[in-house]
Amino acid sequence: MSRTRLFGEVQRAYLLARESLRTGETAAEVVDRAREEGALSRRRFLGFTAAGVAALALALSPPLDAWADARLSGHMVQHAL
């Protein structure tokens, strides 16, 4: 994981260039293939969205919310969710 967006882009460019050299494909072909492989299907997007909504519902559920009001550790668990 990169610390800044710029470093992340430089790292991504390096990895794509290395893949281009390894496979013998042009850089454009490698970039196109990476975009296709990285595309999120509708099913996966909906699954991730449902998981996020479930985590939010759990974090705001009455038992956890009451614990968060009473203890700092409960509040931190809400942040983690």
N, C-alpha and C positions, 0 to 999 in steps of 0.2 A: 504494500500500500504506500502510495507516494504522499509526501507531506504537503506538496502544493500542486495546483492544477497544472502549472507549467512543467514541473518535473514529471508529472504523470504523462503528459503529452510527449515529452522527450523520450521517456521510457517506452511508451507505446510505439513511437516511431522506430526506435532502436529494435524492438522485438519484431516489428513487421519487416524491417530491412534484413534482419538476420534470417527470418523465415524465407524471404525472397531469395537470398543467397543460397540457403540450404536446398530449396526445392527447384530453383532455376526458373521460377515464374517471375513475371514482371511485378513491380511494386503495385500497380493498379489491380492486377489479378489477386494478389495476396490481400489487399485492402477489401476488395469486393467479397472475397471468400470469408474474411473475418466479419464483415457486416452481416452476411447471411447467417453465419453460425451464431453470432451474438444476438440476433433478433429474437425478441420474446414472443412466443406464441400467445394467442388470445387466452388459451387455457391456463398457461403458466402465469400470465398477468392477473387473471381473475383469482387464481389460487393464492398468489402473493398478496393481493388486495384483501381477500377473505382472511388470511392469516393476520394481517395488520389490524383489521377491524376486530378480530377475536382478541388479539393482545390488548388493544385499547379497551375493549369491554371488560376484560379481566382486570386490567389496572384500575379501572374506575368502579369495579364491583363493590357493593357495600362492605363485605368483610375486609377486603384489602384496604378500602378507603378509611374504614374505622381504625385499622391497625396503623395506617399512615398518619392519621391524626394523633395517635397516642405515642408512636415511636418513630424516631428518625430512620431506623433501619427499614421500616415499612414504606416510608416515603422514598427511600433509595431503591427499593424493589419496584415501586411504581415507575421510577425513572428508567430502570433497566428494561422494563417491559415496553 
